[in-house]
Amino acid sequence: MIAFHQVAKRYGLRAPVLRDVDLELGAGAVVAVQGANGAGKSTLLRLVAGVSAPSRGRVERASGLRTGYAPEGFAAVPGLTGHAWLRQLARVRGDAVAGEEVAAALDAPLQRPLGALSHGQRQRVALAAALAGEPDVVVLDEPTAGLDEASRAALDGLLTGAAARGALVVCADHVGLPGATRRLRVHDGGVQWVAAAAVAPRMRVVGAGEPPPDGAPGLVDVAPGADGGWVALVEAAHSDALLAAVLAAGASVREVGPA
C-alpha cells in the first residue's frame, strides 16, 4: 500500500532526522510507532500521511488512497464550532459524510467553538475529522493525549474496525495501542520492525506528583497526562517495582491497568 525506498528527511542544514529508510506498510494493519522524544516519530508519520516530502529517496503509494491525518497539535479556526469544522473538511475532501457518527462515538462536542474546548475535547474533534469517510490510510500522532478512559476505548474500537475493513492505521502514542498488530521503532535515524517476541506485556500507570525518572526499571515511556499528572508505560514484570518507587518519592497513583 505504501513503500519507502531509501528515504531520508532533514530540516535545513541539520543532520537527517531519518535516513536510508526502507519500509513497506500494508492494508489491514494497526501499526504502533515507538521511539524516544525527538527520534523522528512525527516526521515518519508526516511522510506516511503524504503531508511532507522526503529530502532523498521516494515514498510510493497505491493509487487513489484517501488519507485521514491528525497531527499532535490540532490547530483550527477558534471561532468555528466542531460541527462547522467537520463540514468544511468534508466539502474540501468531497465527502458526503462529515464524521458526526465518529464524533458521537468519541463523545466529541460539536456545538461549541473550537477555541472554547479543552485539549482533550479538541483532540476528539480532530480524531473524528481524520476518521470521517472511512479513509484508506489513518495516520494519528499521539491520538490519546488528553482523552479519558471511555474515549480511549472508543478510539481503540474505531481503529480496530478501520483495520478490519482493510485500512492501514499508523499511530505514534506514548501510552501504547492495545489493538496494535505490528510495532515500528524509530531510533538513531532508522526505522525497524519490532519482533512480536520482543514486545513484553506492558502496564499503563496514571499518577500525579513526581513522575518516574528516566532509567527507572522497566520504564518504556512517560508523558504528561491530564490535570498536570503523568502517564507511564512500563513492562508488566517491573510494574510493582515502579509503583513502589513513585510512591516512595511522594507521588500518587490514580490508575493502573494493561496497556
Contacts in CASP RR format, 6 or more apart in sequence:
PFRMAT RR
TARGET T0000
AUTHOR 0000-0000-0000
METHOD contacts of the structure
MODEL  1
MIAFHQVAKRYGLRAPVLRDVDLELGAGAVVAVQGANGAGKSTLLRLVAG
VSAPSRGRVERASGLRTGYAPEGFAAVPGLTGHAWLRQLARVRGDAVAGE
EVAAALDAPLQRPLGALSHGQRQRVALAAALAGEPDVVVLDEPTAGLDEA
SRAALDGLLTGAAARGALVVCADHVGLPGATRRLRVHDGGVQWVAAAAVA
PRMRVVGAGEPPPDGAPGLVDVAPGADGGWVALVEAAHSDALLAAVLAAG
ASVREVGPA
1 25 0 8 1.000
1 26 0 8 1.000
1 27 0 8 1.000
1 61 0 8 1.000
1 62 0 8 1.000
1 65 0 8 1.000
1 136 0 8 1.000
1 137 0 8 1.000
1 168 0 8 1.000
2 24 0 8 1.000
2 25 0 8 1.000
2 26 0 8 1.000
2 48 0 8 1.000
2 59 0 8 1.000
2 60 0 8 1.000
2 61 0 8 1.000
2 62 0 8 1.000
2 65 0 8 1.000
2 137 0 8 1.000
2 168 0 8 1.000
3 23 0 8 1.000
3 24 0 8 1.000
3 25 0 8 1.000
3 59 0 8 1.000
3 60 0 8 1.000
4 21 0 8 1.000
4 22 0 8 1.000
4 23 0 8 1.000
4 24 0 8 1.000
4 47 0 8 1.000
4 54 0 8 1.000
4 58 0 8 1.000
4 59 0 8 1.000
4 60 0 8 1.000
4 191 0 8 1.000
5 22 0 8 1.000
5 57 0 8 1.000
5 58 0 8 1.000
5 59 0 8 1.000
5 60 0 8 1.000
6 20 0 8 1.000
6 21 0 8 1.000
6 22 0 8 1.000
6 56 0 8 1.000
6 57 0 8 1.000
6 58 0 8 1.000
7 18 0 8 1.000
7 20 0 8 1.000
7 21 0 8 1.000
7 22 0 8 1.000
7 23 0 8 1.000
7 47 0 8 1.000
7 54 0 8 1.000
7 56 0 8 1.000
7 57 0 8 1.000
7 58 0 8 1.000
7 59 0 8 1.000
8 16 0 8 1.000
8 18 0 8 1.000
8 19 0 8 1.000
8 20 0 8 1.000
8 21 0 8 1.000
8 54 0 8 1.000
8 55 0 8 1.000
8 56 0 8 1.000
8 57 0 8 1.000
9 16 0 8 1.000
9 17 0 8 1.000
9 18 0 8 1.000
9 19 0 8 1.000
9 43 0 8 1.000
9 47 0 8 1.000
9 52 0 8 1.000
9 54 0 8 1.000
9 55 0 8 1.000
10 16 0 8 1.000
10 17 0 8 1.000
10 55 0 8 1.000
11 17 0 8 1.000
16 55 0 8 1.000
16 189 0 8 1.000
17 38 0 8 1.000
17 40 0 8 1.000
17 43 0 8 1.000
17 189 0 8 1.000
18 40 0 8 1.000
18 43 0 8 1.000
18 44 0 8 1.000
18 47 0 8 1.000
18 186 0 8 1.000
18 189 0 8 1.000
18 190 0 8 1.000
18 191 0 8 1.000
19 189 0 8 1.000
19 190 0 8 1.000
20 190 0 8 1.000
21 44 0 8 1.000
21 189 0 8 1.000
21 190 0 8 1.000
21 191 0 8 1.000
23 184 0 8 1.000
23 191 0 8 1.000
25 31 0 8 1.000
25 48 0 8 1.000
25 168 0 8 1.000
25 170 0 8 1.000
26 168 0 8 1.000
27 136 0 8 1.000
27 166 0 8 1.000
27 167 0 8 1.000
27 168 0 8 1.000
28 163 0 8 1.000
28 164 0 8 1.000
28 166 0 8 1.000
28 167 0 8 1.000
28 168 0 8 1.000
28 169 0 8 1.000
28 181 0 8 1.000
29 163 0 8 1.000
29 168 0 8 1.000
29 169 0 8 1.000
29 181 0 8 1.000
29 182 0 8 1.000
30 159 0 8 1.000
30 160 0 8 1.000
30 163 0 8 1.000
30 169 0 8 1.000
30 171 0 8 1.000
30 177 0 8 1.000
30 179 0 8 1.000
30 180 0 8 1.000
30 181 0 8 1.000
30 182 0 8 1.000
31 168 0 8 1.000
31 169 0 8 1.000
31 170 0 8 1.000
31 171 0 8 1.000
31 180 0 8 1.000
31 181 0 8 1.000
31 182 0 8 1.000
31 183 0 8 1.000
31 184 0 8 1.000
32 171 0 8 1.000
32 172 0 8 1.000
32 173 0 8 1.000
32 176 0 8 1.000
32 177 0 8 1.000
32 180 0 8 1.000
32 182 0 8 1.000
32 183 0 8 1.000
32 184 0 8 1.000
33 41 0 8 1.000
33 44 0 8 1.000
33 45 0 8 1.000
33 170 0 8 1.000
33 171 0 8 1.000
33 172 0 8 1.000
33 173 0 8 1.000
33 183 0 8 1.000
33 184 0 8 1.000
33 186 0 8 1.000
34 41 0 8 1.000
34 172 0 8 1.000
34 183 0 8 1.000
34 184 0 8 1.000
34 185 0 8 1.000
34 186 0 8 1.000
34 194 0 8 1.000
34 220 0 8 1.000
34 221 0 8 1.000
35 41 0 8 1.000
35 185 0 8 1.000
35 186 0 8 1.000
35 187 0 8 1.000
35 221 0 8 1.000
36 187 0 8 1.000
36 221 0 8 1.000
39 186 0 8 1.000
39 187 0 8 1.000
39 188 0 8 1.000
39 189 0 8 1.000
40 186 0 8 1.000
40 189 0 8 1.000
41 141 0 8 1.000
41 172 0 8 1.000
41 186 0 8 1.000
42 71 0 8 1.000
42 72 0 8 1.000
42 141 0 8 1.000
42 172 0 8 1.000
43 52 0 8 1.000
44 172 0 8 1.000
44 184 0 8 1.000
44 186 0 8 1.000
44 191 0 8 1.000
45 69 0 8 1.000
45 71 0 8 1.000
45 139 0 8 1.000
45 140 0 8 1.000
45 141 0 8 1.000
45 170 0 8 1.000
45 172 0 8 1.000
46 52 0 8 1.000
46 71 0 8 1.000
47 53 0 8 1.000
47 54 0 8 1.000
47 59 0 8 1.000
48 59 0 8 1.000
48 137 0 8 1.000
48 139 0 8 1.000
48 170 0 8 1.000
49 67 0 8 1.000
49 68 0 8 1.000
49 69 0 8 1.000
49 137 0 8 1.000
49 139 0 8 1.000
50 59 0 8 1.000
50 61 0 8 1.000
50 67 0 8 1.000
50 69 0 8 1.000
51 69 0 8 1.000
53 59 0 8 1.000
62 136 0 8 1.000
64 136 0 8 1.000
65 136 0 8 1.000
65 137 0 8 1.000
66 93 0 8 1.000
66 133 0 8 1.000
66 135 0 8 1.000
66 136 0 8 1.000
66 137 0 8 1.000
67 135 0 8 1.000
67 136 0 8 1.000
67 137 0 8 1.000
67 138 0 8 1.000
67 139 0 8 1.000
68 129 0 8 1.000
68 130 0 8 1.000
68 131 0 8 1.000
68 135 0 8 1.000
68 137 0 8 1.000
68 138 0 8 1.000
68 139 0 8 1.000
69 130 0 8 1.000
69 138 0 8 1.000
69 139 0 8 1.000
69 140 0 8 1.000
70 123 0 8 1.000
70 126 0 8 1.000
70 127 0 8 1.000
70 129 0 8 1.000
70 130 0 8 1.000
70 139 0 8 1.000
70 140 0 8 1.000
70 141 0 8 1.000
70 143 0 8 1.000
71 126 0 8 1.000
71 141 0 8 1.000
72 141 0 8 1.000
72 142 0 8 1.000
72 145 0 8 1.000
73 126 0 8 1.000
73 141 0 8 1.000
74 122 0 8 1.000
74 123 0 8 1.000
74 125 0 8 1.000
74 126 0 8 1.000
76 82 0 8 1.000
76 85 0 8 1.000
76 114 0 8 1.000
76 122 0 8 1.000
76 125 0 8 1.000
76 126 0 8 1.000
77 85 0 8 1.000
77 114 0 8 1.000
78 113 0 8 1.000
78 114 0 8 1.000
78 115 0 8 1.000
78 116 0 8 1.000
79 113 0 8 1.000
79 114 0 8 1.000
79 115 0 8 1.000
80 88 0 8 1.000
80 113 0 8 1.000
80 114 0 8 1.000
81 110 0 8 1.000
81 111 0 8 1.000
81 112 0 8 1.000
81 113 0 8 1.000
81 114 0 8 1.000
82 103 0 8 1.000
82 108 0 8 1.000
82 109 0 8 1.000
82 110 0 8 1.000
82 111 0 8 1.000
82 112 0 8 1.000
82 113 0 8 1.000
82 114 0 8 1.000
82 125 0 8 1.000
83 98 0 8 1.000
83 100 0 8 1.000
83 110 0 8 1.000
83 111 0 8 1.000
85 114 0 8 1.000
85 125 0 8 1.000
85 129 0 8 1.000
86 98 0 8 1.000
86 99 0 8 1.000
86 100 0 8 1.000
86 103 0 8 1.000
86 110 0 8 1.000
86 125 0 8 1.000
86 128 0 8 1.000
86 129 0 8 1.000
86 132 0 8 1.000
87 98 0 8 1.000
89 95 0 8 1.000
89 98 0 8 1.000
89 129 0 8 1.000
89 132 0 8 1.000
90 96 0 8 1.000
90 97 0 8 1.000
90 98 0 8 1.000
90 99 0 8 1.000
90 132 0 8 1.000
95 132 0 8 1.000
95 133 0 8 1.000
97 132 0 8 1.000
97 133 0 8 1.000
98 132 0 8 1.000
99 128 0 8 1.000
99 129 0 8 1.000
99 131 0 8 1.000
99 132 0 8 1.000
99 133 0 8 1.000
100 110 0 8 1.000
100 128 0 8 1.000
102 127 0 8 1.000
102 128 0 8 1.000
102 131 0 8 1.000
102 132 0 8 1.000
102 158 0 8 1.000
103 110 0 8 1.000
103 124 0 8 1.000
103 125 0 8 1.000
103 128 0 8 1.000
105 154 0 8 1.000
105 158 0 8 1.000
106 124 0 8 1.000
106 127 0 8 1.000
106 128 0 8 1.000
106 151 0 8 1.000
106 154 0 8 1.000
106 155 0 8 1.000
106 158 0 8 1.000
107 124 0 8 1.000
107 150 0 8 1.000
107 151 0 8 1.000
107 154 0 8 1.000
108 121 0 8 1.000
108 124 0 8 1.000
108 125 0 8 1.000
108 127 0 8 1.000
108 128 0 8 1.000
109 117 0 8 1.000
109 121 0 8 1.000
109 124 0 8 1.000
109 125 0 8 1.000
110 125 0 8 1.000
112 121 0 8 1.000
114 122 0 8 1.000
114 125 0 8 1.000
115 122 0 8 1.000
117 125 0 8 1.000
119 145 0 8 1.000
119 146 0 8 1.000
120 145 0 8 1.000
120 146 0 8 1.000
120 147 0 8 1.000
120 151 0 8 1.000
120 226 0 8 1.000
123 143 0 8 1.000
123 145 0 8 1.000
123 146 0 8 1.000
123 147 0 8 1.000
124 147 0 8 1.000
124 151 0 8 1.000
127 140 0 8 1.000
127 143 0 8 1.000
127 155 0 8 1.000
130 138 0 8 1.000
130 139 0 8 1.000
130 140 0 8 1.000
131 138 0 8 1.000
131 158 0 8 1.000
131 162 0 8 1.000
134 162 0 8 1.000
134 165 0 8 1.000
134 167 0 8 1.000
135 162 0 8 1.000
135 167 0 8 1.000
136 166 0 8 1.000
136 167 0 8 1.000
136 168 0 8 1.000
137 167 0 8 1.000
137 168 0 8 1.000
137 169 0 8 1.000
137 170 0 8 1.000
138 159 0 8 1.000
138 162 0 8 1.000
138 167 0 8 1.000
138 168 0 8 1.000
138 169 0 8 1.000
138 170 0 8 1.000
138 171 0 8 1.000
139 170 0 8 1.000
139 171 0 8 1.000
140 169 0 8 1.000
140 170 0 8 1.000
140 171 0 8 1.000
140 172 0 8 1.000
140 173 0 8 1.000
141 171 0 8 1.000
141 172 0 8 1.000
142 172 0 8 1.000
142 173 0 8 1.000
142 174 0 8 1.000
143 155 0 8 1.000
143 171 0 8 1.000
143 173 0 8 1.000
144 151 0 8 1.000
144 152 0 8 1.000
144 155 0 8 1.000
144 173 0 8 1.000
144 174 0 8 1.000
144 175 0 8 1.000
144 176 0 8 1.000
145 174 0 8 1.000
145 223 0 8 1.000
145 225 0 8 1.000
146 225 0 8 1.000
146 226 0 8 1.000
147 155 0 8 1.000
148 226 0 8 1.000
149 255 0 8 1.000
152 175 0 8 1.000
156 177 0 8 1.000
156 178 0 8 1.000
156 179 0 8 1.000
159 169 0 8 1.000
159 171 0 8 1.000
159 177 0 8 1.000
159 179 0 8 1.000
160 179 0 8 1.000
162 169 0 8 1.000
163 169 0 8 1.000
163 181 0 8 1.000
171 177 0 8 1.000
171 180 0 8 1.000
174 221 0 8 1.000
174 222 0 8 1.000
174 223 0 8 1.000
174 231 0 8 1.000
174 233 0 8 1.000
175 204 0 8 1.000
175 221 0 8 1.000
175 223 0 8 1.000
175 231 0 8 1.000
175 233 0 8 1.000
175 259 0 8 1.000
176 202 0 8 1.000
176 204 0 8 1.000
176 233 0 8 1.000
176 259 0 8 1.000
178 258 0 8 1.000
178 259 0 8 1.000
182 193 0 8 1.000
182 194 0 8 1.000
183 193 0 8 1.000
183 194 0 8 1.000
183 199 0 8 1.000
184 191 0 8 1.000
184 192 0 8 1.000
184 193 0 8 1.000
184 194 0 8 1.000
185 191 0 8 1.000
185 192 0 8 1.000
185 193 0 8 1.000
185 194 0 8 1.000
200 235 0 8 1.000
200 236 0 8 1.000
200 237 0 8 1.000
201 235 0 8 1.000
201 236 0 8 1.000
201 237 0 8 1.000
201 258 0 8 1.000
202 220 0 8 1.000
202 233 0 8 1.000
202 234 0 8 1.000
202 235 0 8 1.000
202 236 0 8 1.000
202 258 0 8 1.000
202 259 0 8 1.000
203 233 0 8 1.000
203 234 0 8 1.000
203 235 0 8 1.000
203 236 0 8 1.000
203 239 0 8 1.000
203 256 0 8 1.000
203 257 0 8 1.000
203 258 0 8 1.000
203 259 0 8 1.000
204 231 0 8 1.000
204 232 0 8 1.000
204 233 0 8 1.000
204 255 0 8 1.000
204 256 0 8 1.000
204 257 0 8 1.000
204 258 0 8 1.000
204 259 0 8 1.000
205 212 0 8 1.000
205 231 0 8 1.000
205 232 0 8 1.000
205 233 0 8 1.000
205 234 0 8 1.000
205 239 0 8 1.000
205 242 0 8 1.000
205 243 0 8 1.000
205 246 0 8 1.000
205 253 0 8 1.000
205 255 0 8 1.000
205 256 0 8 1.000
205 257 0 8 1.000
206 225 0 8 1.000
206 229 0 8 1.000
206 230 0 8 1.000
206 231 0 8 1.000
206 232 0 8 1.000
206 253 0 8 1.000
206 254 0 8 1.000
206 255 0 8 1.000
206 256 0 8 1.000
207 229 0 8 1.000
207 230 0 8 1.000
207 231 0 8 1.000
207 232 0 8 1.000
207 246 0 8 1.000
207 251 0 8 1.000
207 252 0 8 1.000
207 253 0 8 1.000
207 254 0 8 1.000
207 255 0 8 1.000
208 227 0 8 1.000
208 228 0 8 1.000
208 229 0 8 1.000
208 230 0 8 1.000
208 251 0 8 1.000
208 252 0 8 1.000
208 254 0 8 1.000
209 229 0 8 1.000
209 230 0 8 1.000
209 250 0 8 1.000
209 251 0 8 1.000
209 252 0 8 1.000
210 246 0 8 1.000
210 249 0 8 1.000
210 250 0 8 1.000
210 251 0 8 1.000
211 222 0 8 1.000
211 229 0 8 1.000
211 230 0 8 1.000
211 232 0 8 1.000
211 246 0 8 1.000
211 251 0 8 1.000
212 219 0 8 1.000
212 222 0 8 1.000
212 230 0 8 1.000
212 232 0 8 1.000
212 234 0 8 1.000
212 242 0 8 1.000
212 245 0 8 1.000
212 246 0 8 1.000
216 234 0 8 1.000
216 242 0 8 1.000
216 245 0 8 1.000
217 238 0 8 1.000
217 241 0 8 1.000
217 242 0 8 1.000
217 245 0 8 1.000
218 234 0 8 1.000
218 235 0 8 1.000
218 237 0 8 1.000
218 238 0 8 1.000
218 241 0 8 1.000
218 242 0 8 1.000
219 232 0 8 1.000
219 233 0 8 1.000
219 234 0 8 1.000
219 238 0 8 1.000
219 242 0 8 1.000
220 232 0 8 1.000
220 233 0 8 1.000
220 234 0 8 1.000
220 235 0 8 1.000
221 232 0 8 1.000
221 233 0 8 1.000
222 230 0 8 1.000
222 231 0 8 1.000
222 232 0 8 1.000
222 233 0 8 1.000
223 230 0 8 1.000
223 231 0 8 1.000
224 230 0 8 1.000
224 231 0 8 1.000
225 231 0 8 1.000
232 242 0 8 1.000
233 259 0 8 1.000
234 242 0 8 1.000
236 258 0 8 1.000
239 256 0 8 1.000
243 253 0 8 1.000
243 256 0 8 1.000
246 253 0 8 1.000
247 253 0 8 1.000
END
